[in-house]
Amino acid sequence: MVGRKGYPAEFREEAVRLVRESGKSIESVAKDLGIGGETLRRWVRRAEQDEASGLTPSEREELLRLRREVKILREEREILKKAAAFFAKETK
């Protein structure tokens, strides 16, 4: 899976592993990889959260996708409810 900026999940995972195992700072690893330090910091933070929650990166992506889908479906349901109420008034 590719992130919003186009970095493959494998690249992000490898970058996080380098931070953890190399003993280098996040800024140093980010510079070596040609990415922003804050970007790598967010990846490391996200990996820590995922490990604490027990989710794999693919599970987290699926969870986010499903949450977006549920939000859209709820909005569509509300629109349909309002449309049904509107048309029910007109038929009386």
Buried (B, 14 or more C-beta within 10 A) or exposed (E): EEBEEEBEEEBBEEBBEBBEEEEEEBEBBBBEBEBEBEBBBEBBEBBEEBEEEEBEBEEBBEEEEEEEEEEEEEEEEEEEEEEEEEEEEEEE
